[in-house]
Amino acid sequence: MSSPSPYLDEVPEGIPTTLDWVVLSADMATIHAAQRYASIVELWDDAIRAATRDEGASVLVERSVRLEVASALRISEHAAGRLMGVGRALVKRYPAVWESMSHADITDTHATIIVDGLDELEIVRDELVSEVLALAEEMPTGPFRRAVKRIVDREREATIAERHMDAVARRHVRVEPGADGMAWLTAHLPAVEAHAIHGRLTAIAKTFDDERILDQKRADVFGDLLIDGETESLPDTVRGIRPTVTVTVPALTLLTGDGPAAQVDGVGPIPLDRARELCGAASGWMRVLTHPETGVVLSVGREQYRPPADLRRLVAWRAARCMAPGCGIPADRCDIDHTVDWHHGGHTDATNLAPLCRGHHTLKHHTDWQVTAKPGGALEWTSPAGRIYLVKPERRIPQFTTDPPPF
């Protein structure tokens, strides 16, 4: 671990540092963005009031205002329409969110995530504003976006089976012309299959060591498999390769049909019948059965440096993403890192292990960032400027006990 930054003591106490000015500038930009939204809505409302005096012109109000905003800001009409839509949502439907943004307690991105997420839940959205806003005021935008998705999924769980059946009935494959002799081949599939297909394409593509980038390799493998219908041209090591997907099923849900919905990593809730199917004997799935209050923790202490496979998967499952501030790289593409270095006495157990992408892993060990493990798998990052960021995992590891809990 690097020594503390030599620059921390160079700025007298009470004098803003360069980073303080960066933060202040960002806060002012957020405040100005909130005022921009309010002004756009005021402009729109004025145009609507004027149009009521001219019935023939009223249908053109929105388009006229959109063009006005686009021209004045030198942006596209699509972007102007987005500003108008988000602005009206914040001012009219989510005034508490606009107020928080106007004080720079949340960013413009937080506000748009709230609008996009809660607008899907028209019936219960007003009841969720306080819960979502509290999260926005403490979380970076990446983890916050995932948290809002979980809340939206939670509220939609009651009808997920019916909605999934309706959606499956609309599955299709389409070809749309593109430019320069290209075309788009789009498949609308159940999310589990779509992620599994993409995972297999990625796994096969990574076995080819040539000048093509990963996207090109994936596209070539996709075409070879569908057109030729066989894999004889592929190396023996990747024929029949299958991705690993994690499905989390609360035990009471699996047994009784009641309780929280089953979850697939990167997908969200899935119907119970599909979860039962996946929790059978199918290989390639890590089945994580969770009790509402109990679980298991694995550790090999100082016996070995490299975590066993089960422990690595458990640590990755707990975090779901790289445990650096704001990073969204999936844990299965990260290194499993000892927070307290093995050579400095760190143990190989769940309390001292966390997934870090290669870039943040390197930054942790070769810069002035300091990282400390906290209870529950959280990591506390201290920046070279002395700012502290707490990164919490997306799941907790429950504790199994041999005796029933007291009542």
Phi, psi and omega in degrees: 000138182288158178286161180303151184298134178287351185271348186297327185267001185278337182262123180301149180299137179092348179265127181300137175275173177300320179294324176301320179292326176298313181295317180298318179297318179295319179297318179294323177297321178295316179298318178294323178296320177297318179293325177299315178302313182297320180292321178297318179295320177297318177300317180295314180298320178298319180294323179295316180297321179293325183290334180296342177274353180222090187304325182291335183268349188298326183290343182262002187300307184299315180297321180295314180295320180300315179294321179301312182294316181299317181293317183293323182267356180059047177233173179287159176296328177298314179295322178295319177298323177296316178299318180296316181294314179294319181299313180296322178298315182293314185287320186268318187258331184231061183298329178294325178291317178298319180298317178296319178294323182292344175255009180062026175282337172227166180263170176302320180296317176305315183298317181291327176298318179297314180299311182297322183284308186286336177295343175285346187238061188304323186291320186247008188298322182296329180285343185260351186301314183298317180297314183289321181295322178298320177293320181299326184283354180234351186245146170296163188295324181298301176301326180294319179301317179291324178295319178295321178299319178296321179294317178298315179299319180300316182288337182264359184300327186302329184244017187296321182297314180294316181294325179294319179298318178296319181292320179299324180296340181260015180296149183194167172232133183226151173243128178235136182295144175240190181267160173059042177074017180252171177208159176259125172253110187245129176244124176260105189233165169304141188300323181300311180295319181299315179293322179295318178298313180297322178296320179292318177301317180295315182298318179291316183300325182291347180278348182267121181257086179215191188280351181290145173281167187299320179300319179294318179296317179300315181296321180292318178297318179304311179295317181299316183292318183282322182282313183277332179070014179209170185236021182299333181281352180270156177301151181302329185291344183242003176290130180075011181296143179227142178285162173258127179238138181264126174243127180254121183234112174303133187302318182294326177295316182296321186276320188249342184086358178252156177111187182299153181287156173291150183233139172249129181306128177080356183244310183113199184292146177230158180300149183300319180300322178291322179296319179296321178298316182288336181270013174281220183267009183299130178280161179088002177244132171270112184268117181246104178267121184250134173273149181304332185229353186231162183191203184217146175237131180255145177204144171240012174054234180257014184288326179207152183282312185280126179295141174296162187303317181297320180292320178298317181292323180294317180295318178294320179297318181299314185281319183071328181223167171306137186268028171268154184303121175076359184282140182245010181293128181304146184298331182288354174253013184249163169279145172269111190253142170283120180296309167270117187306140179306319183288348177253020176096006180292147181265155175266082178213171187297334181283347183238013181238142178204146177282132174229133174296162186301322180295314180286331174298313178296317180299320180300319187268345188233013176227186182273006173294137178245136183235131181233135177284138178238164181304148177079011179088006179284155175238135175257118181257127175249121185283164176302335178275358178093004178279144185247133179231125179260122180251118181259144176292160183280345178225163173249152174268112179294165180249124175279140176233154182274337180253148178294149180293146180293151178249000000 
